[in-house]
Amino acid sequence: MQSILEDLKWRYATKKFDPEKKISESELNTILEAIRLAPSSYGLQPTKVMVIKDPEIREKLFDASYGQRQVVDASHLIVLTSFRELHPVIIHSYLDVVAETRQQNREDLKGFENMLINFSQTKDRNHLSEWMKKQNYIVLGHLLQICAQLRIDTTPMEGFNADRYDQILNLEERNLKTDLVIPMGYRDHSDQYLQRKKVRRPFNDIVEFL
Ligand SMILES: Cc1cc2nc3c(=O)[nH]c(=O)nc-3n(C[C@H](O)[C@H](O)[C@H](O)COP(=O)(O)O)c2cc1C
């Protein structure tokens, strides 16, 4: 139990990465498999995880990241995207996966499928878009925890121009949009933020027992 807290105290939102240190392929695969296991509402996983290694693309994304160098210096850059529109085909393909995985008769899933289609057609576009974005925040939490366990540094980032990210990554034509950005790699020990004490509100401000 102690190690859970040690991991979480070790991690901090890294501002300066060591550009020479790279995450190994095997650790990267573990991280990506682990975030694939993140839970989501209805299990739908309306997420596409982009792993950006290409330095040229990262330079372009840096221009859309308000001067945050982590985007270029970190070993890998994760861009969490979700669908713009929740088309019926997305729901349909998910139910195909459920049927195949559990060896279920596809017809037996029709009720669940119709409920999801109804959900996607009765909620307005913005509501659905925000709902899908929320699923990516769960992925983010999972990712930060897993990386801390592996002693891999991360920066959760909302500070970027999402429209420009979408243009650079050609996301609109793929029915995707950028929600969150996470540089991952290894801290540069000269990072000033490393010296700063972790600030958290007092336990009793955050937790209440009834
Ligand atoms: C959703 C989210 C978005 C954030 N966006 C940024 C960001 O764009 N740039 C940055 O340097 N830090 C960003 N942070 C980091 C927070 O400032 C940081 O987590 C918080 O101050 C607590 O510090 P700690 O993570 O070092 O413990 C973000 C954190 C979260 C959870």
The ligand as a MOL file (V3000), in Angstrom:
LIG
                    3D

  0  0  0     0  0            999 V3000
M  V30 BEGIN CTAB
M  V30 COUNTS 31 33 0 0 0
M  V30 BEGIN ATOM
M  V30 1 C -6.2890 18.1260 -16.9160 0
M  V30 2 C -4.9750 18.7850 -16.5920 0
M  V30 3 C -4.4260 19.7230 -17.4440 0
M  V30 4 C -3.1740 20.2940 -17.1840 0
M  V30 5 N -2.5930 21.1360 -18.0960 0
M  V30 6 C -1.2960 21.4950 -17.9170 0
M  V30 7 C -0.5830 22.1770 -18.9340 0
M  V30 8 O -1.0930 22.4630 -20.0200 0
M  V30 9 N 0.7200 22.4770 -18.7020 0
M  V30 10 C 1.3620 22.1580 -17.5390 0
M  V30 11 O 2.5430 22.4470 -17.4010 0
M  V30 12 N 0.6980 21.5190 -16.5460 0
M  V30 13 C -0.5970 21.1730 -16.7110 0
M  V30 14 N -1.2500 20.4680 -15.7410 0
M  V30 15 C -0.5220 20.1070 -14.5090 0
M  V30 16 C -1.1040 20.7310 -13.2230 0
M  V30 17 O -0.7870 22.0860 -13.1500 0
M  V30 18 C -0.5540 19.9240 -12.0430 0
M  V30 19 O -0.9720 18.5900 -12.1580 0
M  V30 20 C -0.9970 20.4710 -10.6940 0
M  V30 21 O -0.4930 21.7630 -10.4800 0
M  V30 22 C -0.5500 19.5680 -9.5440 0
M  V30 23 O 0.8520 19.4110 -9.5700 0
M  V30 24 P 1.5620 17.9850 -9.7150 0
M  V30 25 O 0.8770 17.2670 -10.8450 0
M  V30 26 O 2.9900 18.3250 -10.0350 0
M  V30 27 O 1.4220 17.2580 -8.4210 0
M  V30 28 C -2.5050 19.9430 -15.9810 0
M  V30 29 C -3.0830 18.9960 -15.1150 0
M  V30 30 C -4.2810 18.4190 -15.4180 0
M  V30 31 C -4.8290 17.3460 -14.4940 0
M  V30 END ATOM
M  V30 BEGIN BOND
M  V30 1 1 1 2
M  V30 2 1 2 3
M  V30 3 2 2 30
M  V30 4 2 3 4
M  V30 5 1 4 5
M  V30 6 1 4 28
M  V30 7 2 5 6
M  V30 8 1 6 7
M  V30 9 1 6 13
M  V30 10 2 7 8
M  V30 11 1 7 9
M  V30 12 1 9 10
M  V30 13 2 10 11
M  V30 14 1 10 12
M  V30 15 2 12 13
M  V30 16 1 13 14
M  V30 17 1 14 15
M  V30 18 1 14 28
M  V30 19 1 15 16
M  V30 20 1 16 17
M  V30 21 1 16 18
M  V30 22 1 18 19
M  V30 23 1 18 20
M  V30 24 1 20 21
M  V30 25 1 20 22
M  V30 26 1 22 23
M  V30 27 1 23 24
M  V30 28 2 24 25
M  V30 29 1 24 26
M  V30 30 1 24 27
M  V30 31 2 28 29
M  V30 32 1 29 30
M  V30 33 1 30 31
M  V30 END BOND
M  V30 END CTAB
M  END
